[in-house]
Amino acid sequence: MDKIKWDIRRESRAWEGTEAMERYGLTPERFEMHGGKLFWSEKDRLRLLALLLENVGIDKAILLGDPLEWRKAIAEPRP
């Protein structure tokens, strides 16, 4: 993925100072859907997800979906 240094924490956080406009500049120009997925590329989807996770926090994100699936995803090694 991008070489952006993400600061995703358990708690939500607001961007401050110059970081706010830098992060805003990373958002896609417009929302679009292609083949049933938001945005054209996986890169755009991951970037938006990271931006949202910084603002929402991990503790809220894990409330979405099945907790067992989160545990399995964390336990499996990555390529």
PDB file with SEQRES, HELIX, SHEET and CRYST1 records, atoms N, CA, C and O in Angstrom:
SEQRES   1 A   79  MET ASP LYS ILE LYS TRP ASP ILE ARG ARG GLU SER ARG          
SEQRES   2 A   79  ALA TRP GLU GLY THR GLU ALA MET GLU ARG TYR GLY LEU          
SEQRES   3 A   79  THR PRO GLU ARG PHE GLU MET HIS GLY GLY LYS LEU PHE          
SEQRES   4 A   79  TRP SER GLU LYS ASP ARG LEU ARG LEU LEU ALA LEU LEU          
SEQRES   5 A   79  LEU GLU ASN VAL GLY ILE ASP LYS ALA ILE LEU LEU GLY          
SEQRES   6 A   79  ASP PRO LEU GLU TRP ARG LYS ALA ILE ALA GLU PRO ARG          
SEQRES   7 A   79  PRO                                                          
HELIX    1 AA1 GLY A   17  TYR A   24  1                                   8    
HELIX    2 AA2 GLU A   42  VAL A   56  1                                  15    
HELIX    3 AA3 ILE A   58  ALA A   61  1                                   4    
HELIX    4 AA4 PRO A   67  ALA A   75  1                                   9    
SHEET    1 AA1 2 MET A  33  HIS A  34  0                                        
SHEET    2 AA1 2 LYS A  37  LEU A  38 -1                                        
CRYST1    1.000    1.000    1.000  90.00  90.00  90.00 P 1           1          
ATOM      1  N   MET A   1       0.845  -1.183   0.000  1.00  0.00           N  
ATOM      2  CA  MET A   1       0.000   0.000   0.000  1.00  0.00           C  
ATOM      3  C   MET A   1       0.883   1.238   0.000  1.00  0.00           C  
ATOM      4  O   MET A   1       2.109   1.139  -0.059  1.00  0.00           O  
ATOM      5  N   ASP A   2       0.259   2.386   0.066  1.00  0.00           N  
ATOM      6  CA  ASP A   2       0.992   3.653   0.075  1.00  0.00           C  
ATOM      7  C   ASP A   2       2.056   3.655   1.156  1.00  0.00           C  
ATOM      8  O   ASP A   2       1.984   2.886   2.115  1.00  0.00           O  
ATOM      9  N   LYS A   3       3.029   4.512   0.998  1.00  0.00           N  
ATOM     10  CA  LYS A   3       4.066   4.654   2.020  1.00  0.00           C  
ATOM     11  C   LYS A   3       3.693   5.745   3.024  1.00  0.00           C  
ATOM     12  O   LYS A   3       4.554   6.457   3.542  1.00  0.00           O  
ATOM     13  N   ILE A   4       2.409   5.858   3.281  1.00  0.00           N  
ATOM     14  CA  ILE A   4       1.893   6.825   4.238  1.00  0.00           C  
ATOM     15  C   ILE A   4       2.034   6.231   5.628  1.00  0.00           C  
ATOM     16  O   ILE A   4       1.750   5.050   5.826  1.00  0.00           O  
ATOM     17  N   LYS A   5       2.465   7.025   6.583  1.00  0.00           N  
ATOM     18  CA  LYS A   5       2.561   6.549   7.957  1.00  0.00           C  
ATOM     19  C   LYS A   5       1.207   6.764   8.622  1.00  0.00           C  
ATOM     20  O   LYS A   5       0.880   7.867   9.058  1.00  0.00           O  
ATOM     21  N   TRP A   6       0.433   5.692   8.691  1.00  0.00           N  
ATOM     22  CA  TRP A   6      -0.890   5.775   9.304  1.00  0.00           C  
ATOM     23  C   TRP A   6      -0.759   5.759  10.809  1.00  0.00           C  
ATOM     24  O   TRP A   6       0.159   5.145  11.353  1.00  0.00           O  
ATOM     25  N   ASP A   7      -1.670   6.427  11.479  1.00  0.00           N  
ATOM     26  CA  ASP A   7      -1.698   6.469  12.943  1.00  0.00           C  
ATOM     27  C   ASP A   7      -3.076   5.991  13.400  1.00  0.00           C  
ATOM     28  O   ASP A   7      -3.902   6.763  13.886  1.00  0.00           O  
ATOM     29  N   ILE A   8      -3.288   4.697  13.225  1.00  0.00           N  
ATOM     30  CA  ILE A   8      -4.575   4.093  13.582  1.00  0.00           C  
ATOM     31  C   ILE A   8      -4.468   3.596  15.021  1.00  0.00           C  
ATOM     32  O   ILE A   8      -3.611   2.777  15.351  1.00  0.00           O  
ATOM     33  N   ARG A   9      -5.337   4.099  15.848  1.00  0.00           N  
ATOM     34  CA  ARG A   9      -5.317   3.774  17.280  1.00  0.00           C  
ATOM     35  C   ARG A   9      -6.607   3.061  17.669  1.00  0.00           C  
ATOM     36  O   ARG A   9      -7.531   2.936  16.865  1.00  0.00           O  
ATOM     37  N   ARG A  10      -6.653   2.605  18.886  1.00  0.00           N  
ATOM     38  CA  ARG A  10      -7.881   1.971  19.364  1.00  0.00           C  
ATOM     39  C   ARG A  10      -8.998   2.991  19.500  1.00  0.00           C  
ATOM     40  O   ARG A  10     -10.147   2.695  19.170  1.00  0.00           O  
ATOM     41  N   GLU A  11      -8.685   4.168  19.974  1.00  0.00           N  
ATOM     42  CA  GLU A  11      -9.679   5.230  20.147  1.00  0.00           C  
ATOM     43  C   GLU A  11      -9.733   6.097  18.896  1.00  0.00           C  
ATOM     44  O   GLU A  11      -8.758   6.190  18.150  1.00  0.00           O  
ATOM     45  N   SER A  12     -10.867   6.721  18.677  1.00  0.00           N  
ATOM     46  CA  SER A  12     -10.983   7.642  17.545  1.00  0.00           C  
ATOM     47  C   SER A  12     -10.094   8.855  17.789  1.00  0.00           C  
ATOM     48  O   SER A  12      -9.762   9.186  18.927  1.00  0.00           O  
ATOM     49  N   ARG A  13      -9.721   9.500  16.709  1.00  0.00           N  
ATOM     50  CA  ARG A  13      -8.936  10.717  16.861  1.00  0.00           C  
ATOM     51  C   ARG A  13      -9.231  11.662  15.699  1.00  0.00           C  
ATOM     52  O   ARG A  13      -9.505  11.234  14.578  1.00  0.00           O  
ATOM     53  N   ALA A  14      -9.169  12.935  15.996  1.00  0.00           N  
ATOM     54  CA  ALA A  14      -9.331  13.957  14.967  1.00  0.00           C  
ATOM     55  C   ALA A  14      -7.941  14.355  14.475  1.00  0.00           C  
ATOM     56  O   ALA A  14      -6.972  14.352  15.234  1.00  0.00           O  
ATOM     57  N   TRP A  15      -7.866  14.690  13.217  1.00  0.00           N  
ATOM     58  CA  TRP A  15      -6.608  15.187  12.676  1.00  0.00           C  
ATOM     59  C   TRP A  15      -6.438  16.631  13.117  1.00  0.00           C  
ATOM     60  O   TRP A  15      -7.416  17.369  13.236  1.00  0.00           O  
ATOM     61  N   GLU A  16      -5.202  17.032  13.358  1.00  0.00           N  
ATOM     62  CA  GLU A  16      -4.927  18.385  13.836  1.00  0.00           C  
ATOM     63  C   GLU A  16      -3.903  19.081  12.950  1.00  0.00           C  
ATOM     64  O   GLU A  16      -3.081  18.433  12.302  1.00  0.00           O  
ATOM     65  N   GLY A  17      -3.964  20.392  12.930  1.00  0.00           N  
ATOM     66  CA  GLY A  17      -2.973  21.192  12.232  1.00  0.00           C  
ATOM     67  C   GLY A  17      -2.842  20.836  10.762  1.00  0.00           C  
ATOM     68  O   GLY A  17      -3.842  20.612  10.079  1.00  0.00           O  
ATOM     69  N   THR A  18      -1.623  20.784  10.281  1.00  0.00           N  
ATOM     70  CA  THR A  18      -1.372  20.499   8.866  1.00  0.00           C  
ATOM     71  C   THR A  18      -1.772  19.079   8.490  1.00  0.00           C  
ATOM     72  O   THR A  18      -2.073  18.803   7.329  1.00  0.00           O  
ATOM     73  N   GLU A  19      -1.775  18.173   9.474  1.00  0.00           N  
ATOM     74  CA  GLU A  19      -2.164  16.789   9.190  1.00  0.00           C  
ATOM     75  C   GLU A  19      -3.583  16.727   8.623  1.00  0.00           C  
ATOM     76  O   GLU A  19      -3.867  15.909   7.748  1.00  0.00           O  
ATOM     77  N   ALA A  20      -4.473  17.589   9.121  1.00  0.00           N  
ATOM     78  CA  ALA A  20      -5.872  17.557   8.685  1.00  0.00           C  
ATOM     79  C   ALA A  20      -5.981  17.764   7.175  1.00  0.00           C  
ATOM     80  O   ALA A  20      -6.654  16.987   6.497  1.00  0.00           O  
ATOM     81  N   MET A  21      -5.343  18.780   6.648  1.00  0.00           N  
ATOM     82  CA  MET A  21      -5.436  19.042   5.212  1.00  0.00           C  
ATOM     83  C   MET A  21      -4.655  18.015   4.397  1.00  0.00           C  
ATOM     84  O   MET A  21      -5.049  17.679   3.280  1.00  0.00           O  
ATOM     85  N   GLU A  22      -3.542  17.514   4.953  1.00  0.00           N  
ATOM     86  CA  GLU A  22      -2.791  16.458   4.265  1.00  0.00           C  
ATOM     87  C   GLU A  22      -3.654  15.213   4.113  1.00  0.00           C  
ATOM     88  O   GLU A  22      -3.694  14.603   3.044  1.00  0.00           O  
ATOM     89  N   ARG A  23      -4.343  14.839   5.184  1.00  0.00           N  
ATOM     90  CA  ARG A  23      -5.207  13.659   5.137  1.00  0.00           C  
ATOM     91  C   ARG A  23      -6.396  13.894   4.205  1.00  0.00           C  
ATOM     92  O   ARG A  23      -6.772  13.011   3.435  1.00  0.00           O  
ATOM     93  N   TYR A  24      -6.978  15.075   4.280  1.00  0.00           N  
ATOM     94  CA  TYR A  24      -8.106  15.398   3.402  1.00  0.00           C  
ATOM     95  C   TYR A  24      -7.681  15.299   1.939  1.00  0.00           C  
ATOM     96  O   TYR A  24      -8.465  14.882   1.085  1.00  0.00           O  
ATOM     97  N   GLY A  25      -6.461  15.676   1.661  1.00  0.00           N  
ATOM     98  CA  GLY A  25      -5.938  15.589   0.305  1.00  0.00           C  
ATOM     99  C   GLY A  25      -5.797  14.164  -0.203  1.00  0.00           C  
ATOM    100  O   GLY A  25      -5.669  13.949  -1.409  1.00  0.00           O  
ATOM    101  N   LEU A  26      -5.819  13.190   0.692  1.00  0.00           N  
ATOM    102  CA  LEU A  26      -5.710  11.779   0.311  1.00  0.00           C  
ATOM    103  C   LEU A  26      -7.051  11.162  -0.072  1.00  0.00           C  
ATOM    104  O   LEU A  26      -7.088  10.050  -0.600  1.00  0.00           O  
ATOM    105  N   THR A  27      -8.145  11.861   0.182  1.00  0.00           N  
ATOM    106  CA  THR A  27      -9.457  11.288  -0.115  1.00  0.00           C  
ATOM    107  C   THR A  27      -9.699  11.265  -1.622  1.00  0.00           C  
ATOM    108  O   THR A  27      -9.215  12.140  -2.340  1.00  0.00           O  
ATOM    109  N   PRO A  28     -10.437  10.279  -2.104  1.00  0.00           N  
ATOM    110  CA  PRO A  28     -10.754  10.236  -3.536  1.00  0.00           C  
ATOM    111  C   PRO A  28     -11.548  11.481  -3.944  1.00  0.00           C  
ATOM    112  O   PRO A  28     -12.272  12.065  -3.138  1.00  0.00           O  
ATOM    113  N   GLU A  29     -11.395  11.869  -5.207  1.00  0.00           N  
ATOM    114  CA  GLU A  29     -12.096  13.055  -5.692  1.00  0.00           C  
ATOM    115  C   GLU A  29     -13.601  12.888  -5.619  1.00  0.00           C  
ATOM    116  O   GLU A  29     -14.323  13.836  -5.310  1.00  0.00           O  
ATOM    117  N   ARG A  30     -14.069  11.698  -5.900  1.00  0.00           N  
ATOM    118  CA  ARG A  30     -15.511  11.429  -5.856  1.00  0.00           C  
ATOM    119  C   ARG A  30     -15.727   9.953  -5.541  1.00  0.00           C  
ATOM    120  O   ARG A  30     -14.847   9.117  -5.747  1.00  0.00           O  
ATOM    121  N   PHE A  31     -16.907   9.661  -5.041  1.00  0.00           N  
ATOM    122  CA  PHE A  31     -17.272   8.268  -4.807  1.00  0.00           C  
ATOM    123  C   PHE A  31     -17.796   7.691  -6.113  1.00  0.00           C  
ATOM    124  O   PHE A  31     -18.613   8.307  -6.799  1.00  0.00           O  
ATOM    125  N   GLU A  32     -17.321   6.519  -6.438  1.00  0.00           N  
ATOM    126  CA  GLU A  32     -17.789   5.827  -7.630  1.00  0.00           C  
ATOM    127  C   GLU A  32     -17.862   4.339  -7.323  1.00  0.00           C  
ATOM    128  O   GLU A  32     -17.279   3.860  -6.350  1.00  0.00           O  
ATOM    129  N   MET A  33     -18.580   3.626  -8.161  1.00  0.00           N  
ATOM    130  CA  MET A  33     -18.667   2.185  -7.980  1.00  0.00           C  
ATOM    131  C   MET A  33     -18.355   1.517  -9.313  1.00  0.00           C  
ATOM    132  O   MET A  33     -18.826   1.937 -10.370  1.00  0.00           O  
ATOM    133  N   HIS A  34     -17.544   0.461  -9.229  1.00  0.00           N  
ATOM    134  CA  HIS A  34     -17.186  -0.299 -10.424  1.00  0.00           C  
ATOM    135  C   HIS A  34     -17.233  -1.781 -10.067  1.00  0.00           C  
ATOM    136  O   HIS A  34     -16.552  -2.225  -9.143  1.00  0.00           O  
ATOM    137  N   GLY A  35     -18.025  -2.531 -10.792  1.00  0.00           N  
ATOM    138  CA  GLY A  35     -18.112  -3.967 -10.529  1.00  0.00           C  
ATOM    139  C   GLY A  35     -18.598  -4.301  -9.135  1.00  0.00           C  
ATOM    140  O   GLY A  35     -18.212  -5.319  -8.561  1.00  0.00           O  
ATOM    141  N   GLY A  36     -19.455  -3.434  -8.585  1.00  0.00           N  
ATOM    142  CA  GLY A  36     -20.009  -3.704  -7.260  1.00  0.00           C  
ATOM    143  C   GLY A  36     -19.093  -3.295  -6.113  1.00  0.00           C  
ATOM    144  O   GLY A  36     -19.406  -3.576  -4.956  1.00  0.00           O  
ATOM    145  N   LYS A  37     -17.965  -2.636  -6.405  1.00  0.00           N  
ATOM    146  CA  LYS A  37     -17.043  -2.178  -5.359  1.00  0.00           C  
ATOM    147  C   LYS A  37     -16.881  -0.672  -5.469  1.00  0.00           C  
ATOM    148  O   LYS A  37     -16.906  -0.096  -6.556  1.00  0.00           O  
ATOM    149  N   LEU A  38     -16.714  -0.050  -4.300  1.00  0.00           N  
ATOM    150  CA  LEU A  38     -16.446   1.385  -4.313  1.00  0.00           C  
ATOM    151  C   LEU A  38     -15.063   1.636  -4.899  1.00  0.00           C  
ATOM    152  O   LEU A  38     -14.105   0.929  -4.586  1.00  0.00           O  
ATOM    153  N   PHE A  39     -14.974   2.624  -5.728  1.00  0.00           N  
ATOM    154  CA  PHE A  39     -13.734   3.080  -6.337  1.00  0.00           C  
ATOM    155  C   PHE A  39     -13.177   2.068  -7.338  1.00  0.00           C  
ATOM    156  O   PHE A  39     -13.540   0.892  -7.332  1.00  0.00           O  
ATOM    157  N   TRP A  40     -12.315   2.545  -8.168  1.00  0.00           N  
ATOM    158  CA  TRP A  40     -11.762   1.738  -9.252  1.00  0.00           C  
ATOM    159  C   TRP A  40     -10.703   0.760  -8.746  1.00  0.00           C  
ATOM    160  O   TRP A  40     -10.608  -0.369  -9.227  1.00  0.00           O  
ATOM    161  N   SER A  41      -9.914   1.201  -7.779  1.00  0.00           N  
ATOM    162  CA  SER A  41      -8.753   0.389  -7.394  1.00  0.00           C  
ATOM    163  C   SER A  41      -8.780  -0.021  -5.919  1.00  0.00           C  
ATOM    164  O   SER A  41      -9.398   0.631  -5.078  1.00  0.00           O  
ATOM    165  N   GLU A  42      -8.096  -1.106  -5.648  1.00  0.00           N  
ATOM    166  CA  GLU A  42      -7.913  -1.582  -4.275  1.00  0.00           C  
ATOM    167  C   GLU A  42      -7.138  -0.535  -3.473  1.00  0.00           C  
ATOM    168  O   GLU A  42      -7.401  -0.333  -2.288  1.00  0.00           O  
ATOM    169  N   LYS A  43      -6.191   0.121  -4.121  1.00  0.00           N  
ATOM    170  CA  LYS A  43      -5.392   1.162  -3.465  1.00  0.00           C  
ATOM    171  C   LYS A  43      -6.293   2.274  -2.926  1.00  0.00           C  
ATOM    172  O   LYS A  43      -6.114   2.718  -1.792  1.00  0.00           O  
ATOM    173  N   ASP A  44      -7.260   2.727  -3.729  1.00  0.00           N  
ATOM    174  CA  ASP A  44      -8.185   3.768  -3.276  1.00  0.00           C  
ATOM    175  C   ASP A  44      -9.047   3.280  -2.116  1.00  0.00           C  
ATOM    176  O   ASP A  44      -9.295   4.023  -1.167  1.00  0.00           O  
ATOM    177  N   ARG A  45      -9.503   2.025  -2.197  1.00  0.00           N  
ATOM    178  CA  ARG A  45     -10.340   1.473  -1.120  1.00  0.00           C  
ATOM    179  C   ARG A  45      -9.551   1.377   0.179  1.00  0.00           C  
ATOM    180  O   ARG A  45     -10.062   1.741   1.238  1.00  0.00           O  
ATOM    181  N   LEU A  46      -8.325   0.899   0.114  1.00  0.00           N  
ATOM    182  CA  LEU A  46      -7.504   0.765   1.323  1.00  0.00           C  
ATOM    183  C   LEU A  46      -7.148   2.126   1.915  1.00  0.00           C  
ATOM    184  O   LEU A  46      -7.132   2.292   3.134  1.00  0.00           O  
ATOM    185  N   ARG A  47      -6.865   3.094   1.053  1.00  0.00           N  
ATOM    186  CA  ARG A  47      -6.530   4.428   1.541  1.00  0.00           C  
ATOM    187  C   ARG A  47      -7.723   5.035   2.283  1.00  0.00           C  
ATOM    188  O   ARG A  47      -7.555   5.608   3.360  1.00  0.00           O  
ATOM    189  N   LEU A  48      -8.910   4.913   1.722  1.00  0.00           N  
ATOM    190  CA  LEU A  48     -10.100   5.463   2.388  1.00  0.00           C  
ATOM    191  C   LEU A  48     -10.370   4.720   3.699  1.00  0.00           C  
ATOM    192  O   LEU A  48     -10.731   5.339   4.700  1.00  0.00           O  
ATOM    193  N   LEU A  49     -10.196   3.411   3.693  1.00  0.00           N  
ATOM    194  CA  LEU A  49     -10.385   2.639   4.922  1.00  0.00           C  
ATOM    195  C   LEU A  49      -9.417   3.105   6.012  1.00  0.00           C  
ATOM    196  O   LEU A  49      -9.819   3.268   7.164  1.00  0.00           O  
ATOM    197  N   ALA A  50      -8.165   3.319   5.665  1.00  0.00           N  
ATOM    198  CA  ALA A  50      -7.174   3.782   6.643  1.00  0.00           C  
ATOM    199  C   ALA A  50      -7.551   5.155   7.187  1.00  0.00           C  
ATOM    200  O   ALA A  50      -7.441   5.398   8.389  1.00  0.00           O  
ATOM    201  N   LEU A  51      -7.994   6.049   6.314  1.00  0.00           N  
ATOM    202  CA  LEU A  51      -8.427   7.375   6.771  1.00  0.00           C  
ATOM    203  C   LEU A  51      -9.583   7.263   7.757  1.00  0.00           C  
ATOM    204  O   LEU A  51      -9.591   7.926   8.794  1.00  0.00           O  
ATOM    205  N   LEU A  52     -10.551   6.428   7.429  1.00  0.00           N  
ATOM    206  CA  LEU A  52     -11.696   6.243   8.318  1.00  0.00           C  
ATOM    207  C   LEU A  52     -11.294   5.585   9.630  1.00  0.00           C  
ATOM    208  O   LEU A  52     -11.804   5.953  10.688  1.00  0.00           O  
ATOM    209  N   LEU A  53     -10.392   4.622   9.575  1.00  0.00           N  
ATOM    210  CA  LEU A  53      -9.947   3.964  10.806  1.00  0.00           C  
ATOM    211  C   LEU A  53      -9.220   4.938  11.725  1.00  0.00           C  
ATOM    212  O   LEU A  53      -9.358   4.851  12.945  1.00  0.00           O  
ATOM    213  N   GLU A  54      -8.453   5.858  11.161  1.00  0.00           N  
ATOM    214  CA  GLU A  54      -7.817   6.875  12.003  1.00  0.00           C  
ATOM    215  C   GLU A  54      -8.877   7.692  12.731  1.00  0.00           C  
ATOM    216  O   GLU A  54      -8.723   7.991  13.916  1.00  0.00           O  
ATOM    217  N   ASN A  55      -9.946   8.052  12.037  1.00  0.00           N  
ATOM    218  CA  ASN A  55     -11.004   8.881  12.635  1.00  0.00           C  
ATOM    219  C   ASN A  55     -11.919   8.108  13.570  1.00  0.00           C  
ATOM    220  O   ASN A  55     -12.395   8.669  14.556  1.00  0.00           O  
ATOM    221  N   VAL A  56     -12.175   6.848  13.291  1.00  0.00           N  
ATOM    222  CA  VAL A  56     -13.151   6.071  14.059  1.00  0.00           C  
ATOM    223  C   VAL A  56     -12.486   5.273  15.178  1.00  0.00           C  
ATOM    224  O   VAL A  56     -13.026   5.187  16.281  1.00  0.00           O  
ATOM    225  N   GLY A  57     -11.340   4.701  14.908  1.00  0.00           N  
ATOM    226  CA  GLY A  57     -10.633   3.885  15.884  1.00  0.00           C  
ATOM    227  C   GLY A  57     -10.957   2.406  15.750  1.00  0.00           C  
ATOM    228  O   GLY A  57     -12.022   2.020  15.268  1.00  0.00           O  
ATOM    229  N   ILE A  58     -10.024   1.608  16.184  1.00  0.00           N  
ATOM    230  CA  ILE A  58     -10.144   0.152  16.069  1.00  0.00           C  
ATOM    231  C   ILE A  58     -11.285  -0.387  16.926  1.00  0.00           C  
ATOM    232  O   ILE A  58     -12.003  -1.297  16.512  1.00  0.00           O  
ATOM    233  N   ASP A  59     -11.449   0.180  18.130  1.00  0.00           N  
ATOM    234  CA  ASP A  59     -12.492  -0.334  19.030  1.00  0.00           C  
ATOM    235  C   ASP A  59     -13.881  -0.272  18.402  1.00  0.00           C  
ATOM    236  O   ASP A  59     -14.706  -1.154  18.641  1.00  0.00           O  
ATOM    237  N   LYS A  60     -14.146   0.753  17.607  1.00  0.00           N  
ATOM    238  CA  LYS A  60     -15.448   0.857  16.925  1.00  0.00           C  
ATOM    239  C   LYS A  60     -15.483  -0.054  15.697  1.00  0.00           C  
ATOM    240  O   LYS A  60     -16.503  -0.681  15.411  1.00  0.00           O  
ATOM    241  N   ALA A  61     -14.376  -0.122  14.982  1.00  0.00           N  
ATOM    242  CA  ALA A  61     -14.336  -0.911  13.746  1.00  0.00           C  
ATOM    243  C   ALA A  61     -14.624  -2.387  14.012  1.00  0.00           C  
ATOM    244  O   ALA A  61     -15.300  -3.043  13.219  1.00  0.00           O  
ATOM    245  N   ILE A  62     -14.113  -2.906  15.126  1.00  0.00           N  
ATOM    246  CA  ILE A  62     -14.309  -4.337  15.371  1.00  0.00           C  
ATOM    247  C   ILE A  62     -15.735  -4.685  15.780  1.00  0.00           C  
ATOM    248  O   ILE A  62     -16.090  -5.861  15.859  1.00  0.00           O  
ATOM    249  N   LEU A  63     -16.557  -3.665  16.040  1.00  0.00           N  
ATOM    250  CA  LEU A  63     -17.966  -3.926  16.324  1.00  0.00           C  
ATOM    251  C   LEU A  63     -18.731  -4.281  15.048  1.00  0.00           C  
ATOM    252  O   LEU A  63     -19.849  -4.792  15.104  1.00  0.00           O  
ATOM    253  N   LEU A  64     -18.116  -4.006  13.908  1.00  0.00           N  
ATOM    254  CA  LEU A  64     -18.729  -4.319  12.618  1.00  0.00           C  
ATOM    255  C   LEU A  64     -18.306  -5.730  12.219  1.00  0.00           C  
ATOM    256  O   LEU A  64     -17.119  -6.053  12.242  1.00  0.00           O  
ATOM    257  N   GLY A  65     -19.240  -6.540  11.865  1.00  0.00           N  
ATOM    258  CA  GLY A  65     -18.914  -7.901  11.438  1.00  0.00           C  
ATOM    259  C   GLY A  65     -18.873  -8.892  12.585  1.00  0.00           C  
ATOM    260  O   GLY A  65     -19.145  -8.559  13.738  1.00  0.00           O  
ATOM    261  N   ASP A  66     -18.528 -10.102  12.236  1.00  0.00           N  
ATOM    262  CA  ASP A  66     -18.499 -11.229  13.161  1.00  0.00           C  
ATOM    263  C   ASP A  66     -17.172 -11.245  13.924  1.00  0.00           C  
ATOM    264  O   ASP A  66     -16.117 -11.300  13.294  1.00  0.00           O  
ATOM    265  N   PRO A  67     -17.191 -11.200  15.267  1.00  0.00           N  
ATOM    266  CA  PRO A  67     -15.947 -11.225  16.042  1.00  0.00           C  
ATOM    267  C   PRO A  67     -15.062 -12.442  15.728  1.00  0.00           C  
ATOM    268  O   PRO A  67     -13.836 -12.338  15.758  1.00  0.00           O  
ATOM    269  N   LEU A  68     -15.671 -13.580  15.431  1.00  0.00           N  
ATOM    270  CA  LEU A  68     -14.892 -14.770  15.085  1.00  0.00           C  
ATOM    271  C   LEU A  68     -14.071 -14.529  13.818  1.00  0.00           C  
ATOM    272  O   LEU A  68     -12.925 -14.970  13.730  1.00  0.00           O  
ATOM    273  N   GLU A  69     -14.643 -13.841  12.848  1.00  0.00           N  
ATOM    274  CA  GLU A  69     -13.914 -13.550  11.605  1.00  0.00           C  
ATOM    275  C   GLU A  69     -12.727 -12.628  11.874  1.00  0.00           C  
ATOM    276  O   GLU A  69     -11.660 -12.810  11.287  1.00  0.00           O  
ATOM    277  N   TRP A  70     -12.902 -11.635  12.759  1.00  0.00           N  
ATOM    278  CA  TRP A  70     -11.787 -10.764  13.136  1.00  0.00           C  
ATOM    279  C   TRP A  70     -10.672 -11.588  13.776  1.00  0.00           C  
ATOM    280  O   TRP A  70      -9.500 -11.413  13.445  1.00  0.00           O  
ATOM    281  N   ARG A  71     -11.036 -12.482  14.686  1.00  0.00           N  
ATOM    282  CA  ARG A  71     -10.024 -13.310  15.373  1.00  0.00           C  
ATOM    283  C   ARG A  71      -9.279 -14.200  14.382  1.00  0.00           C  
ATOM    284  O   ARG A  71      -8.058 -14.340  14.463  1.00  0.00           O  
ATOM    285  N   LYS A  72     -10.014 -14.802  13.447  1.00  0.00           N  
ATOM    286  CA  LYS A  72      -9.376 -15.658  12.446  1.00  0.00           C  
ATOM    287  C   LYS A  72      -8.426 -14.848  11.560  1.00  0.00           C  
ATOM    288  O   LYS A  72      -7.330 -15.309  11.241  1.00  0.00           O  
ATOM    289  N   ALA A  73      -8.835 -13.672  11.174  1.00  0.00           N  
ATOM    290  CA  ALA A  73      -7.986 -12.830  10.324  1.00  0.00           C  
ATOM    291  C   ALA A  73      -6.694 -12.437  11.033  1.00  0.00           C  
ATOM    292  O   ALA A  73      -5.629 -12.407  10.417  1.00  0.00           O  
ATOM    293  N   ILE A  74      -6.787 -12.139  12.312  1.00  0.00           N  
ATOM    294  CA  ILE A  74      -5.602 -11.758  13.085  1.00  0.00           C  
ATOM    295  C   ILE A  74      -4.676 -12.964  13.283  1.00  0.00           C  
ATOM    296  O   ILE A  74      -3.453 -12.819  13.253  1.00  0.00           O  
ATOM    297  N   ALA A  75      -5.248 -14.136  13.483  1.00  0.00           N  
ATOM    298  CA  ALA A  75      -4.461 -15.336  13.762  1.00  0.00           C  
ATOM    299  C   ALA A  75      -3.720 -15.876  12.540  1.00  0.00           C  
ATOM    300  O   ALA A  75      -2.674 -16.508  12.686  1.00  0.00           O  
ATOM    301  N   GLU A  76      -4.242 -15.638  11.351  1.00  0.00           N  
ATOM    302  CA  GLU A  76      -3.619 -16.204  10.141  1.00  0.00           C  
ATOM    303  C   GLU A  76      -2.405 -15.385   9.730  1.00  0.00           C  
ATOM    304  O   GLU A  76      -2.443 -14.154   9.741  1.00  0.00           O  
ATOM    305  N   PRO A  77      -1.320 -16.080   9.364  1.00  0.00           N  
ATOM    306  CA  PRO A  77      -0.132 -15.355   8.894  1.00  0.00           C  
ATOM    307  C   PRO A  77      -0.404 -14.671   7.553  1.00  0.00           C  
ATOM    308  O   PRO A  77      -1.204 -15.154   6.751  1.00  0.00           O  
ATOM    309  N   ARG A  78       0.260 -13.559   7.322  1.00  0.00           N  
ATOM    310  CA  ARG A  78       0.127 -12.803   6.074  1.00  0.00           C  
ATOM    311  C   ARG A  78       1.251 -13.169   5.120  1.00  0.00           C  
ATOM    312  O   ARG A  78       2.367 -13.473   5.542  1.00  0.00           O  
ATOM    313  N   PRO A  79       0.944 -13.136   3.818  1.00  0.00           N  
ATOM    314  CA  PRO A  79       2.002 -13.432   2.825  1.00  0.00           C  
ATOM    315  C   PRO A  79       3.067 -12.355   2.779  1.00  0.00           C  
ATOM    316  O   PRO A  79       4.016 -12.459   2.002  1.00  0.00           O  
TER     317      PRO A  79                                                      
END                                                                             
